[in-house]
Amino acid sequence: MSKSKRSLLSRCEIVVYFGVYIAYIAIGLGKIYGLRDIITAEAKFQFPKGWSLYPVADRRRDDSNDELENFGDFMEKLWPFYLLHAVVQGVIRWKWPRFQCHSFAMVCAMALGFNIDWTSGLALALLIGSYYVVSLGSTSKVTVWLLSAGWILCINLMQKNAWWTNRVGYTEYVMVIVTMSWSLLRGCSFALSKMGAQKDHQERYSLIEYLGYAMYFPCLTYGPIISYQRFSLRRKNKQQDWLGFAGGVLRSAVWWLVMQFALHYFYIHYMSRDVHMVELMDSVFWQHSAGYFMGQFFFLYYVITYGLGITFALQDGIPAPKRPRCIGRIHFYSDMWKYFDEGLYEFLFQNIYAELCTRRSSPAAKLGATALTFAFVFVWHGCYTYVLIWSILNFLCLAAEKLFKALISMPRYQDWTQRYLGEVGSQRLYAILATQLFIPAAFSNVYFIGGQEIGDFLMRGAYLSGLGNYLALSFCSYCFFQCSELLLAK
């Protein structure tokens, strides 16, 4: 929304939008809080004891989110190597900046060598090495994608290999699978970037530069993905912002503590696993709030993990992607892809979508490129049914959004709305129509966050629970949409 449009909304109208937004969130959170004792009593497994600190000493903690628990285990085991990385980089950038990539690879090799089984190390080494070999011996990008397809298949087979899983244990199994998935993207980024580079820039693609990139420890397992183009533009001077670095690490630590504290009272992760607990909420209308807070806790997890990797990257002179944007400030699904995980969006756009079509391509070609991009997203995330549903809904929502934006950009539509509705009325109609895209896009995320069962349940609740419920949901979503527009305009 432009400044002129924003200023035409009355102050009273803006107060109503934010009032509805805040009230729905507050009441929904209160209803989730009210289920805390029922969930702890009826849960299918017993939650671990909470912190032995007032005021949470008597409350158990929701440990249902495997990603969050695995991150905690990872940090408990490998935090000394984050510290080692910071110290080594401080000295290297001060004294010998030309050895920065050597030190990146050295710290990562030490972290992996001391903490994973030789079979895991061999798999990672083969994956990382294979992309460098391909970049040397081929100039065809098709070769890189064929190699990637082979590694995606290999990763999926490893996930189902009981011998290897039992040998290394569950914690290492998760760490290695996730690390290989991210390393696959880094290998692709390097090889594709090298194949598209001019001959006089080939010195940027030496083996040590690649190893420093592929084995950058702070982003190795928990991201975000940083493209090789960004990595190659890192600053190599001696200037280091230690105060900003400490602030960034502290920020991730504080949000982790906030989440851990909240999980003693809001069992939202367990609710995503057990639909019956969501059914205990007063009405279908308030059950929608469970989906909203599943998204907010999901966002907070990535604020912590991505925030940590981004903080280290910036300290090391790497122009990292931005931190995830809060889902409360995202009202078009295209923005979810652009601003929630900026690094992954850049990878998909530069290496898949933009390779298949251009701005001058036909709508059909662009639609096909979008479909193939989401096909890669699906197989890269593991070929699960819930990921397939999420990917299809993503594709459909983005396609519908493109049609919507094409409609509102038509001169006849703009002339008609301006003539009969005026500027403010046109903006309201725009928000009403866009809200109908916002609702399915928002619920599609629940499939990815919580799985198929909770996704199906909340989607049925939205569309099959009567006209009254849908009108109430549409009104609240309309207010959310307007608030997001106002916040972004500001």
PAVEXPA-475667 format. One line per field, with one value per residue (C-alpha): residue number from 1; y, z, x. Coordinates in steps of 0.5 Angstrom, whole numbers, padded with zeros to 4 digits. Layout:
N
k <- NUM  ...
v <- Y  ...
w <- Z  ...
u <- X  ...
// end
This chain:
490
k <- 1  2  3  4  5  6  7  8  9  10  11  12  13  14  15  16  17  18  19  20  21  22  23  24  25  26  27  28  29  30  31  32  33  34  35  36  37  38  39  40  41  42  43  44  45  46  47  48  49  50  51  52  53  54  55  56  57  58  59  60  61  62  63  64  65  66  67  68  69  70  71  72  73  74  75  76  77  78  79  80  81  82  83  84  85  86  87  88  89  90  91  92  93  94  95  96  97  98  99  100  101  102  103  104  105  106  107  108  109  110  111  112  113  114  115  116  117  118  119  120  121  122  123  124  125  126  127  128  129  130  131  132  133  134  135  136  137  138  139  140  141  142  143  144  145  146  147  148  149  150  151  152  153  154  155  156  157  158  159  160  161  162  163  164  165  166  167  168  169  170  171  172  173  174  175  176  177  178  179  180  181  182  183  184  185  186  187  188  189  190  191  192  193  194  195  196  197  198  199  200  201  202  203  204  205  206  207  208  209  210  211  212  213  214  215  216  217  218  219  220  221  222  223  224  225  226  227  228  229  230  231  232  233  234  235  236  237  238  239  240  241  242  243  244  245  246  247  248  249  250  251  252  253  254  255  256  257  258  259  260  261  262  263  264  265  266  267  268  269  270  271  272  273  274  275  276  277  278  279  280  281  282  283  284  285  286  287  288  289  290  291  292  293  294  295  296  297  298  299  300  301  302  303  304  305  306  307  308  309  310  311  312  313  314  315  316  317  318  319  320  321  322  323  324  325  326  327  328  329  330  331  332  333  334  335  336  337  338  339  340  341  342  343  344  345  346  347  348  349  350  351  352  353  354  355  356  357  358  359  360  361  362  363  364  365  366  367  368  369  370  371  372  373  374  375  376  377  378  379  380  381  382  383  384  385  386  387  388  389  390  391  392  393  394  395  396  397  398  399  400  401  402  403  404  405  406  407  408  409  410  411  412  413  414  415  416  417  418  419  420  421  422  423  424  425  426  427  428  429  430  431  432  433  434  435  436  437  438  439  440  441  442  443  444  445  446  447  448  449  450  451  452  453  454  455  456  457  458  459  460  461  462  463  464  465  466  467  468  469  470  471  472  473  474  475  476  477  478  479  480  481  482  483  484  485  486  487  488  489  490
v <- 0000  0007  0013  0016  0010  0009  0016  0015  0010  0013  0013  0009  0004  0002  0002  -0003  -0007  -0008  -0009  -0015  -0018  -0017  -0019  -0026  -0027  -0026  -0030  -0036  -0036  -0036  -0042  -0046  -0044  -0046  -0053  -0054  -0059  -0063  -0064  -0066  -0071  -0074  -0074  -0080  -0080  -0076  -0070  -0069  -0065  -0057  -0053  -0053  -0046  -0041  -0040  -0047  -0052  -0055  -0055  -0060  -0058  -0060  -0064  -0066  -0062  -0066  -0061  -0056  -0062  -0064  -0057  -0057  -0064  -0061  -0055  -0058  -0063  -0058  -0051  -0051  -0051  -0045  -0042  -0044  -0042  -0035  -0035  -0038  -0033  -0027  -0028  -0030  -0024  -0020  -0023  -0028  -0026  -0030  -0037  -0035  -0041  -0046  -0044  -0045  -0052  -0054  -0052  -0056  -0062  -0062  -0062  -0067  -0072  -0071  -0072  -0077  -0084  -0086  -0088  -0081  -0078  -0082  -0080  -0073  -0073  -0076  -0072  -0065  -0068  -0070  -0063  -0061  -0066  -0065  -0058  -0059  -0065  -0062  -0055  -0058  -0056  -0062  -0066  -0062  -0064  -0071  -0072  -0068  -0073  -0079  -0076  -0074  -0081  -0084  -0079  -0082  -0089  -0087  -0085  -0092  -0096  -0099  -0102  -0095  -0091  -0096  -0096  -0088  -0087  -0082  -0076  -0077  -0080  -0073  -0069  -0072  -0073  -0065  -0063  -0067  -0064  -0057  -0059  -0062  -0054  -0051  -0056  -0054  -0047  -0048  -0052  -0048  -0042  -0044  -0046  -0040  -0036  -0032  -0035  -0029  -0031  -0038  -0036  -0035  -0043  -0046  -0052  -0049  -0044  -0049  -0053  -0046  -0045  -0052  -0053  -0047  -0050  -0044  -0046  -0053  -0056  -0051  -0046  -0042  -0043  -0038  -0038  -0038  -0032  -0029  -0033  -0030  -0023  -0024  -0018  -0020  -0014  -0014  -0010  -0014  -0012  -0016  -0012  -0013  -0021  -0021  -0018  -0023  -0029  -0026  -0025  -0032  -0035  -0030  -0033  -0040  -0038  -0035  -0041  -0046  -0042  -0042  -0049  -0050  -0047  -0047  -0055  -0052  -0057  -0063  -0060  -0061  -0068  -0070  -0067  -0069  -0064  -0058  -0061  -0059  -0052  -0048  -0048  -0049  -0041  -0041  -0048  -0043  -0040  -0046  -0046  -0039  -0041  -0047  -0042  -0037  -0042  -0045  -0038  -0037  -0044  -0041  -0034  -0038  -0043  -0038  -0032  -0036  -0038  -0031  -0027  -0032  -0030  -0023  -0023  -0027  -0022  -0026  -0022  -0027  -0027  -0023  -0026  -0029  -0024  -0025  -0029  -0024  -0019  -0024  -0023  -0026  -0033  -0030  -0026  -0032  -0035  -0029  -0026  -0032  -0036  -0031  -0036  -0042  -0037  -0034  -0041  -0044  -0037  -0037  -0044  -0047  -0042  -0037  -0042  -0045  -0038  -0031  -0024  -0025  -0032  -0034  -0035  -0042  -0043  -0039  -0044  -0050  -0047  -0046  -0053  -0056  -0051  -0054  -0061  -0060  -0057  -0064  -0069  -0065  -0065  -0072  -0074  -0075  -0074  -0068  -0065  -0067  -0064  -0057  -0057  -0057  -0052  -0048  -0048  -0047  -0041  -0038  -0039  -0036  -0030  -0029  -0029  -0024  -0019  -0020  -0018  -0012  -0009  -0009  -0002  -0004  -0006  0000  0005  0001  0001  0008  0010  0006  0005  0011  0010  0007  0003  0000  -0002  -0005  -0009  -0011  -0013  -0017  -0021  -0022  -0025  -0031  -0033  -0031  -0036  -0043  -0040  -0040  -0046  -0050  -0048  -0053  -0059  -0057  -0056  -0061  -0066  -0069  -0070  -0063  -0060  -0064  -0062  -0055  -0054  -0058  -0053  -0047  -0049  -0055  -0052  -0047  -0040  -0037  -0039  -0038  -0031  -0030  -0033  -0028  -0022  -0024  -0025  -0019  -0015  -0019  -0017  -0010  -0010  -0013  -0008  -0002  -0005  -0006  0001  0004
w <- 0000  -0002  0003  -0001  0000  0007  0009  0007  0012  0018  0024  0027  0021  0023  0030  0029  0024  0029  0035  0032  0030  0037  0040  0036  0038  0045  0046  0042  0046  0052  0050  0048  0055  0058  0055  0058  0064  0060  0055  0060  0063  0057  0052  0049  0052  0058  0058  0061  0067  0066  0069  0076  0077  0079  0076  0072  0077  0077  0070  0064  0058  0051  0047  0041  0036  0034  0030  0036  0040  0035  0035  0043  0042  0037  0041  0047  0043  0038  0042  0043  0035  0035  0040  0036  0030  0032  0036  0030  0025  0030  0029  0022  0019  0024  0022  0016  0012  0006  0010  0012  0007  0010  0017  0015  0013  0019  0024  0020  0019  0027  0029  0024  0026  0033  0033  0028  0025  0020  0015  0016  0015  0008  0006  0007  0004  -0002  -0003  -0002  -0007  -0012  -0014  -0014  -0019  -0023  -0024  -0026  -0031  -0034  -0037  -0038  -0032  -0034  -0031  -0024  -0024  -0025  -0020  -0015  -0017  -0015  -0008  -0007  -0008  -0004  0002  0002  0002  0008  0011  0011  0012  0019  0019  0019  0023  0029  0028  0029  0033  0032  0034  0029  0024  0024  0024  0018  0013  0014  0013  0007  0004  0005  0003  -0004  -0005  -0003  -0008  -0014  -0012  -0013  -0019  -0023  -0021  -0024  -0030  -0031  -0030  -0035  -0036  -0033  -0026  -0025  -0020  -0015  -0016  -0013  -0009  -0002  -0004  -0005  0001  0005  0003  0003  0010  0013  0020  0023  0017  0016  0019  0021  0015  0012  0005  0003  -0005  -0007  -0011  -0004  -0001  -0006  -0005  0003  0005  0007  0011  0018  0021  0025  0029  0036  0039  0033  0033  0041  0040  0034  0038  0045  0040  0038  0045  0048  0043  0045  0052  0051  0047  0052  0057  0053  0052  0059  0058  0051  0048  0041  0038  0041  0039  0032  0033  0036  0033  0039  0043  0038  0038  0045  0044  0044  0037  0030  0030  0035  0033  0027  0032  0033  0026  0027  0033  0030  0024  0030  0034  0027  0025  0032  0031  0025  0028  0033  0028  0022  0026  0029  0022  0019  0025  0024  0017  0018  0023  0018  0012  0008  0006  0009  0007  0012  0018  0017  0016  0022  0019  0022  0017  0011  0007  0000  -0001  -0006  0000  0004  -0001  -0002  0005  0010  0007  0003  0002  -0001  -0005  -0008  -0010  -0013  -0017  -0020  -0021  -0023  -0025  -0028  -0032  -0035  -0037  -0037  -0036  -0044  -0043  -0044  -0038  -0039  -0039  -0033  -0030  -0032  -0029  -0023  -0023  -0024  -0018  -0013  -0016  -0014  -0007  -0006  -0007  -0004  0003  0003  -0002  0004  0003  0007  0003  -0003  -0001  0001  -0005  -0009  -0005  -0006  -0013  -0014  -0009  -0013  -0019  -0017  -0014  -0021  -0024  -0018  -0019  -0027  -0026  -0021  -0026  -0032  -0034  -0034  -0027  -0025  -0028  -0026  -0018  -0019  -0022  -0017  -0011  -0010  -0008  -0001  -0003  -0009  -0003  0001  -0005  -0006  0001  0001  -0006  -0003  0003  -0001  -0003  0004  0008  0004  0003  0011  0012  0007  0012  0017  0013  0012  0020  0023  0018  0014  0019  0023  0016  0013  0020  0020  0012  0013  0019  0015  0009  0011  0018  0015  0012  0019  0021  0014  0014  0021  0019  0013  0017  0022  0016  0012  0018  0019  0011  0012  0019  0015  0009  0014  0017  0011  0008  0015
u <- 0000  0003  0003  -0003  -0007  -0005  -0007  -0014  -0016  -0019  -0015  -0022  -0021  -0014  -0015  -0021  -0016  -0011  -0016  -0018  -0011  -0009  -0015  -0016  -0008  -0009  -0016  -0013  -0007  -0011  -0015  -0008  -0006  -0012  -0011  -0004  -0006  -0011  -0005  0000  -0005  -0008  -0002  0000  0007  0010  0013  0020  0021  0021  0027  0028  0027  0021  0016  0017  0019  0013  0011  0013  0016  0013  0019  0015  0018  0024  0028  0028  0030  0036  0038  0039  0043  0047  0049  0050  0055  0058  0058  0066  0067  0063  0067  0073  0071  0070  0077  0080  0077  0079  0086  0086  0083  0087  0094  0093  0086  0089  0088  0081  0078  0084  0081  0074  0075  0080  0075  0069  0074  0075  0068  0066  0072  0071  0064  0061  0062  0067  0061  0058  0064  0065  0058  0059  0066  0064  0058  0062  0068  0063  0061  0068  0070  0064  0066  0073  0071  0064  0061  0054  0049  0045  0051  0050  0043  0044  0049  0044  0039  0043  0045  0038  0036  0042  0040  0033  0036  0040  0034  0031  0037  0036  0044  0047  0041  0043  0050  0051  0045  0039  0042  0048  0043  0039  0045  0048  0042  0041  0048  0048  0042  0045  0051  0048  0045  0052  0055  0050  0051  0059  0059  0053  0056  0063  0060  0057  0063  0067  0074  0078  0074  0076  0081  0075  0074  0080  0079  0081  0075  0070  0072  0072  0065  0062  0065  0063  0061  0056  0052  0054  0048  0042  0043  0042  0044  0049  0050  0057  0056  0055  0061  0066  0064  0066  0070  0077  0079  0081  0075  0071  0064  0065  0060  0055  0057  0056  0049  0047  0049  0045  0039  0039  0040  0035  0030  0032  0030  0024  0022  0024  0020  0014  0014  0012  0006  0004  0004  0003  0008  0004  -0002  0001  0002  -0005  -0011  -0016  -0012  -0014  -0021  -0022  -0022  -0028  -0030  -0028  -0026  -0021  -0018  -0016  -0011  -0007  -0005  -0003  0001  0004  0007  0009  0013  0016  0018  0022  0026  0028  0030  0034  0038  0038  0040  0046  0049  0047  0051  0057  0057  0057  0062  0067  0065  0060  0054  0049  0041  0037  0034  0027  0021  0015  0009  0005  0008  0007  0000  0002  0005  0010  0013  0013  0018  0022  0023  0022  0028  0032  0038  0033  0029  0035  0038  0031  0030  0037  0039  0032  0027  0031  0034  0028  0024  0025  0021  0019  0017  0010  0005  0005  0013  0013  0008  0012  0018  0014  0012  0019  0022  0017  0018  0025  0023  0019  0024  0029  0025  0024  0019  0014  0006  0005  0011  0007  0001  0004  0008  0002  -0002  0004  0004  -0003  -0003  0002  -0001  -0007  -0004  -0001  -0008  -0010  -0005  -0006  -0013  -0012  -0007  -0012  -0014  -0021  -0021  -0017  -0022  -0028  -0026  -0024  -0030  -0035  -0031  -0026  -0019  -0020  -0026  -0021  -0016  -0021  -0024  -0017  -0016  -0022  -0020  -0013  -0016  -0019  -0012  -0009  -0013  -0011  -0004  -0004  -0007  -0002  0004  0001  0002  0009  0010  0005  0004  -0002  -0007  -0007  -0007  -0013  -0016  -0015  -0017  -0023  -0025  -0024  -0028  -0033  -0035  -0041  -0042  -0042  -0035  -0032  -0035  -0032  -0025  -0025  -0026  -0021  -0016  -0018  -0016  -0009  -0008  -0009  -0005  0001  0000  0000  0006  0010  0008  0011
// end
